[in-house]
Amino acid sequence: MTRMRSFLVLGLVTSLAACATNPVTGERQLALVSEGQEIEIGRQVAAGAEQQLGLVDDDALQAYVQRLGTQLAEASERPDLPWSFRVVDDPTPNAFAAPGGFIFITRGLLALLRNEAELVSILGHEIGHVTARHSVAMMSRAQLAQLGLGIGSIISPTVAQFGDLAAGGLQLLFLRYGRDAERQADDLGYRYALEQGYDVREMPNVFAALQQSAELAGQSQVPSWLATHPYPEERIARIKRQLVDLPAVVEPRRIGEDDYMARIDGLAYGENPRNGYFEANRFLHPDLAFQLDFPRDWRTQNLAQAVVAGSPREDALIQLMLVPGTPEEAANRFFVQEGLTAGRVRSQGINGLPAIVGAFQAQTEQAQLAGVATFVALEGRTYRILGYSPAPRFAGYESTFRAVGTSFARLTNVEALARQPRRLSVVRVPREVTLSEFDRRNPSAIPVEELALINQLAGPQAVMPAGFHAKRIIGH
Ligand SMILES: [Zn+2]
């Protein structure tokens, strides 16, 4: 019966698939996804990404990137898509496109760029992936089915399926398209930028900066651009070959350094502690005013909707997240879930805060899991700390799960509560100066090598001419 049905479904999908003309190549290609569906999928993925990754809270900057992107996109082969360009609050340098015209760039990448021409070359490249329908071509039937169900995960599938950390198709954003698609996106981006009057000679700088920045990637759920965009040397060489064909005499082309620098002046740099940060194994959240101690030596990650920690042997997971309702309501909802058997559940105080703690066993498709759930209230919010492992390993982890739950406490450390992110500050150098001399006079919160990187300079001895927009990093 099951097999019969899947044949029927397959037949249906095949019959719905139609031939469509690729907007870029003009070639006829098999399209499983109509433009309307493409936009709808893109909207879902984009909404998930905004929620999971978070946007930079700077209306002027968002409007600026939206304006530059829209200007390119409206002159592309697909001007009528609902184009949107957003800056994501993530320190890892990357940019990515969801189908249908939803494009994201991280603030980590903005920190590496020096001008509008560079920014536009990144946006143009991502627009190219959309206009050439690369992600649509790569979407398998399985992925489409998954999107509908909202399944899919960045954590190990076994545990995530249970832990309701569904990434809502986020993986669609971090596709690796393959060499040909990347070449095509580069070529399209180059053309879009050129047509809008930008100085495309700035393009190779972006690749070079990204290549140098590989080690900058922090604790993030976003892979770096280099991880999703391989072969940088080949691509730099290819762009340089194209630049040879530029007319020798060109009208002044737009670089847009002043405008760009004005927009990124003050942008957060590196991890943003307002969203929570780690000090060794202690997690502190200044905005929500709590702290929690994870086990030493576990691998931790601070995601937008949860903080997760994995055991060194990767056989246990602890997850902290906000849940609706009071601890009683949240616990009642949790312990009555289908497939879940509650052990002893009881109310207790945790560091003066009302809490409910209970053990449970849960049957998932892959395994029998066992764990401890802690629900604790602070300032009208309820936090759920969930620790679990495969049932046979639970005995070895139970005390750890309970200890993490009972370490939850109000954050009272004044310094931690006031902690702010480091910020980019742009200084125009009045006269020629080496980077190391500049750094001595205007100390930065990062090593001089990293400073060289964000200024696209070769190293500490590189010379900045008078009038150069120098970036420095201020903060603790
Ligand atoms: Zn690409």
Residues whose N, C-alpha, C, O or C-beta is under 5 A from the ligand:
A	BS01	ZN	E182 A185 H229
